[in-house]
Amino acid sequence: MKITKIETIALLDPADGSVTSWNPSFDESSGDESSDDSAIHGAYNATVVRVHTDEGIVGIGQSEAPSLVIDAIIRSSQGLEALLLGEDPTHVQRLWQKMYNATGVYGRRGVVIGAIGAVETALWDITGKAAGKPVHELIWRSFATTASDTEPLKRVTPYATVYPPGANLEELEERMSIAVARRMKAIKIEEWEGQFGNVDMETDVAVIEKARSIIGPKRDLMIDVQNRWRDVGQALRTIDAIEQYNPFFIEAPLPADNIEGYRKLVESTHVRIAVGDWGFTTRHEFADLLRRGRLDVVQPSAVRSGGMHEILNIAEDAYRFGALCVPHTWFHVIGVAVGIHLAAVTPNMPYFEYPIAFPSTPLVDDLLLPYFEIAEDGTMEVPDRPGLGFELNEDVLTEFRVDPY
């Protein structure tokens, strides 16, 4: 079997025009309302990668980066497609190394690693389909001695990111109640204008008190500060004030580059501190977070951090430090599929991210078939279908596919 083509699929759902960008600089269109830019800002943007073979087996991956950038990394004259054409797609780790080596001068970190990870995920999908085995059986690896079973889990547990959390406490209750109704065992809220992380400590306490009252005492509550706090002192004062509501972790409380600040914060609180979503890629950057920053939870992105095997490298390193690994994905649902398989074989991965997005979008709800299902106990079944066990919904591609942008 040989690789014949690598395809970038750009998807755009304008929704109701109120979608909040992951990048605050692009929350509002900077141009004319009739311009192409105005259709992109305020919309859901997704980048899917599909790898084709001469035997008709295809694999899928996803990258949380602009589709035009990913397409250039893949299809340029010295891009990933040129490197992999004619290669055996089942040689996944060798091909990862080939891509990493060949892009080293302009890659090694950042968006190039995101592109490599999307391709690597697709290669695992192909390999599983060719072998007739689910991906988690292929990626299983030994960790340091564990007290857990060595068999892959049959069911795994997502946590829900409710985003945006709402403009006021009434909207917060409405949106978090949806997550509760969907039987989520753990729920994360984010900072928001006029709400947590943006007004004062009294507002922060009121929001977290409300959130805990909505989800009850038995569900885990996560809080994403999105780098809003300016210094360790501010972070500690707020964490001390909300610790009574038993947060499972506080995510990204300080700017991403403040590694020494993270160490000071971790050493000064009993609440878990989590970092890793904001642009961190590969085991090498996460090694810095674990060794210098002393993080309690690392959050490699299933759609940015280099692919499934690289996340396992990160998780194993975290395990040796007594830290958890809880992958990020936000609304990129192939990343959810990745999280399911990773959590099945990773002893320090109690949760992975699952989106509850406002407004809703078919790019979350309908992009993959079969649809995700949350059981009464808040868990998801680990598929025993070959590969990732999910396929792209061609109807969604037909409706929302655009040229890379």
N, C-alpha and C positions, 0 to 999 in steps of 0.2 A: 504494500500500500504506500502511495506517495502523495505528498501535499501538492495540490494543483492551483490553489488560489486562497488568498486571505482577503476577506471582504469586510469593509467598515460600513455599518448600518447606522445612520444618523436618524434619530427619532425626535419629533417636536410636537408636544401637545400644548397649545396655547391655553387650555383650560379656561378659567374665567379672567385671565390676565392679572391675577393677584398672587401668583406663585412667588415665594421668596427665594432668591438665589442663594446658593451656598456662599457666594462671594458678595459681601455687602456693597461693594463698589458698583455692582450691577443690579441692585434692587429696583432701580428705576431706569427707564430708557434715557440715554443721554442725547438722543437724536429726535428727528421728526417722528411723530406718531405714525406716519404712513411709511416709514422706512422699514427695511428688513430687520434692523436691530430692535425696533419696538415690538416686533412679533416674538423675538427670542427672549427678551427680558420680560419677566412676569409669566414665563411658561416653564413647563417641564422639559428638560433637555437630557437625552440619553444617548449613549454611544455603545453599540453592541458590535462585537467582532465575531465573524463566522469563518471557520477554516474548512475548506473543501478538500476532498481526496479523490483519487482516480477510481476508487471503489464505491463512490457515492455516499460514504459515511461523512457526516459533517459534525462539527463541534462548535459550541458557542461559549463566549466569554463576554465580559463587560468592563468598561473603564470609566471612572468618574473624571472625565476630562473633556474639553471641547472636541467634537467629532472631527473637525478639520485638522486639529493637531495630531490626533491619533491616526487619522488617515495618512497624514504626511509621514509619520514615523513608520507606518506599515508599508506604504506604497511608493516612497521615494526611491531613487535609483540605487541607494545603498540602505534601503529599509529592511524591515523584518521579513516581508514577503520574498524579496530577492534572496535573502539568506536561507529561507526554508523551502523554497520550491524544489520539488524532487526528493525531499527528505522523507524518511519514515516517521509519521506523526506519533508513533508509539514510543519513540526514544525521547520521552518528555524531558527528563533532567539534562540529558546531553544537549538537547536543542535549547533549553533555557540557558545553559552555559554559553552556547554558541551565540545566542542573541545578546547576552550580557557582555561577552568579550568584544563582539564586533561593534557594539555601540558605546564602548567604554569611554571614548574621547569626549562624546557629547551626552552620554547617559550616566549610568551607574546609580543615579538617584532620580527622583522627581518623575515627570510625566513619561519619560521613556520606560521606566520601570512599570508604570501603569499599563502601558501598551504591551510590554512583555508579559505581564501578568494576565491580561485578557487573552492573549494568544495561548499562554500556558494552560489556562483553564479550559480553553477549547480543545487543546491537545489531550488533556486528561479525559474530557468528554468523549473524544474519538476513541481513545485507548480503551475506555470502559465498554463502549459499544462494540468495538472489534473483539474484545475478550468475552463479551456477554456478562460483564460484572459491573456492579455499581462502583463509582469512583472511590468511596471510602474504603473498600476492600483493597484497592490498589495503592492508596497513599498511606495506609496504616504503617506506623513505624514505632520502634521501641523508644521509650523515654527513660529517664532515670527510674530507679525502683519506685513503684507506685503501689498503693493499697487497692487500686481500682482493678476491675476485671480487664483482661486483655482482649476480650471480645468487643467488637464494635457495638455501640448502643443501638437499640431498636428505635428509641424515641429520644428527642432532644428538645431543648427549651429555648425559645426566642424571647427577647425582651422587645417591647414596643416603644419606638420613638414616636411621640405625639407631637407633630410639628406642622405649623406653628402651634404653640400651646394656647393661644387665644389672647385677646386684647384686654381681658379683665377676668376676674375670678369666676364670673358666670360662664363665660366661654371655656375657661379652663375646666370647670366641672363638666360641662357638656362633652368636651372632647376626651377627657380622661375617662369619663363614664362609658364612652364607646369602646375604649381599650378594655375596660373591665368587662363589658358585655361580650367582648370577643374572647374572654377567658384568659387574657394574658396574665402570666404570673409575675411579671416585672415590667415596670413602665418608666420611661424616661421623659422628663420635660426639659425644655431649653430656656435659656435667657430670652427675654423678649422686651421690646420697647414698652415702657410703662409698667413692666412686670419684673420678674426676677432678674437681678444683675444690672438693672438700669436706673433705679430710682434711689433707694436707700435701704438700710438694713431692715427697717420695720416692714417695708414692702416685701423684701426677701423672705422674712420670717412668715408673713401672712400668706404668701404664695405657697410655701412649702407646708405650712400647717394645713392649708386647704387641700393641697395635693394628697397629703397623708390621710386626711379625713375621707377623701373620695375613694381611695384604693383600699383602705382598711389596713390592719396591722400585719397581715400575713403576706402581702405582696411586697416585693422589693421595689424601692424607689431610687431611680438614678437621676442625677441633675447635671446638665451640661451647661457650663458657664460660657463656653465659646470664647475663651481667652479674655474675658471682659475685666477681670480684676487686675488692678495696676501693680500691686505689690503683695508680698507675703503677709504683711500685717493686716491688710484689708481682707485677704482670703481667710486668715485664721479667725478674725473677729466674726466673720459671717458663718464660717463652718462651726465655730463654737456655739453660735446662736441657733443653728438649725440641727445640731447633732442630736437633739432630743427626738427628732422625727425619724431617726435611724436611716439615713441615706445609705444605700448599698455602695455607691461611689460618687465622687465629685469629678466630673470630666472637664478637662481643659480649663482649669481655673486661672492659669497664668498664660502669657504669650508663649507660643510654641518654642521659641529659642531660649527661654529662661531656664535652662537645665539646672543651674546651680540653685535658682529660686525654688524649683521643684524639690530638690533635695532638702532644703530648709523646711519647706512646707510638709513634706512627708514625715520628717523627723519630729514635727511639732504637733501632729494630730493623730488620733486613732481612726479617723475616717479614711477609707481607701481613696487614694488619688489615682485617677486614670488619665492617660495621655496616649496619643498615637494617631488619631484621625487627621490632624491638621498637617498633611503633607509629608509625614514620615514614611519612608520606604526602605525595604530590605532589612535583613537581620543586623546589618552594621549600624544603622541609625538607632534601632531599638536596643542594641547592646549599650549604646551611650545612655539611653534613657534608664536602663536597668542599673548600670554601674555607677554613673554619675548622679542621675536623678533619683535612683532608689524607688522607682514607681511601684505601686501596689498592683496596678492593672495596666497592661499594655493593650492597645487597640489598633492592631494592623488592619488596614482596609482590605476587604475582599475584592475591591475594585480599584485599588491603587498600589498595593504594597508588594507586588511582584508575583502573585499567584499563590496557588494552594500549598505547594511544597515550601515556598518561602515563609508563609505564615506558620507552617509547622516548625520550621527552623526557629522562628521567633517565639513560638509557644514553648518549645522545649527549653530555650534559654531562660524564658520567664519562669518556667517550672523550677529550674535549679536555684532561682532567687526567691522561691516561695511566692511568686506573683501569679495572678490570673491573666489569661489572654481572652479578651472579649472582642471579636472582630466587628469592625464598622462596615456598613454598606449603604446606609440611608435608604433612598427609594430605588436603588439599583437592584432589581429582583434576582438577576443571575447571581449577584453577590449573596442573596439569601440562600439560594440553592447551594452555593459554595459553603456557606456557614453551616448548613445542615450536615453536610458530609464531614466537614472539619470537626464539628462538635461531637460527632459519633465516635471519633478516634482520639480525641485530645483530652487528657485527664484534668487539665486546669482550665477548661472552657465551659463554664456553667451556663453561659448565655451567648447568643449572637443576635445582631440587630435585625429588627423587622419593622417595616414602615407602616405607620398610620398617618397618611398625609392629607392635609387640607389645602386646597380642595382635592377631592379624589381624582384619580387619573387612570385610564386604562393601561398606562405604562407601568403601573403598580398592580392593579387589580387583574389585568387580563393578558399581560405580555407572555406569560409562561403557561403551558399546559402539561399536565393537569394543574388545576388551581391549587394553591396552598390551602391546607386545612389545619385549624387549631382545634385540638381535642378538648374535652371538658376539663381535663387536668392541666391545660395550658401548654401541652407538648405538641410536637410535630413528628410525624412518622419519618424515619430515615428510609428513603426509597431503596428497594432492591432491584429496581429497573436498571438496565445497562447504562453506563455513563453517569451524567448528572441526574438523569431520570426525568428531565423536563425538556420540552421542545418549545421553540418560538411559535407564537400564535400568528399565523400568516395574515389573518384578518387585521390584526393590530398593526403589523408592518405595512400593509397596504394603505391603511388609513393615515398613519402618522409618519411614514418614511419621507425624508427630504434629502437633498444633497448635503454632504458634510459642510458644516458652517462653523 
